[in-house]
């Protein structure tokens, strides 16, 4: 919850919820071979993320890749243990519990806002964006890193503004080598996941 002068912002989904629920949604109806293929892809993505440069925030490519990998591996193990021909989220007690926990978190946030006297707290459907920066012309050289970061925001434009507000000021990440924001990409949820 972010307390403001006018409204209280409550996130409908947090990054870890988006990652987990996105995998559950994507896995629905897949057979064991298809889930096994997704496990391998998630493991490869996680391996690639481990060798990427460290990001300035906890929310990172590695964090997201690990959440997804763990979720795919969990679903594969569940299907094997329960002998599921196709993954059915309604038969996955942990997936059901994740959704119940998310709804309880939302209800607690709304109740806390109401107790504080705020009427009509805003439930926001933020997404996770990857913001990539590149050195500006004349400042680039061999081996110049291209910093990336992941941020929650309501839109790609807001993600870019927040990244610049935090890292574009004097002494910030972007000032060290004369960087500019090159791209902003929605990472969570992926197309076809949730909303």
C-alpha positions, 0 to 999 in steps of 0.5 A: 500500500502506498499512502498518498494525500488523495488515494491509496494504491493497492496492487492487484498483482505483485511481481511474484504473483504475476510470474506464478499465476502466468505459468499456471495459466500457460500450463492449463491443458498442457500434457506432460510432454508439453510441460516437460518442454516448458521446464527445459525452456525455463531452465535455459532462461534461468541459466542465461539470466544467471550470467547477465550483469547484476541489476540495481533492484531485487526485481530482475531478470534472474528473479523472474526466471527463477520464479518461472522455473520453480513453478514449471518444475513444481507443476511437472512434479505434481502432474507426475505424482498425481498422474495427470494427463493434462494440467488442470489448475483446479486440481492444483491445491497450491495454485488455488492457495496462491490465488486465495492468498492474493485475494486475502492480500487485496482485502487486507489492503482495502480494509487497512485503507478504509480504517485509515479513513480513505474512501475508495482505494485504487486497485491498480493493475500494474505490470512489470517492464524491462527498461534497457539503456544504451550509451549515447553517441560519442560515449559508447566504446567496446565493452560498454555495458547496456544496463537493464532494470525491471520496474512495476508500472502502470504503463511503459511510459511510466516505467521509463519515467520512473527509471530516469527519475531514479537513475538519470540524476547526477551520480545515477546509473545512467549518468556514469557513461552517458546513457539513454533509455533505448527500450521498454518492454512488458515482461509480466504478464507475457502476452496471453497470460492473465490480462 
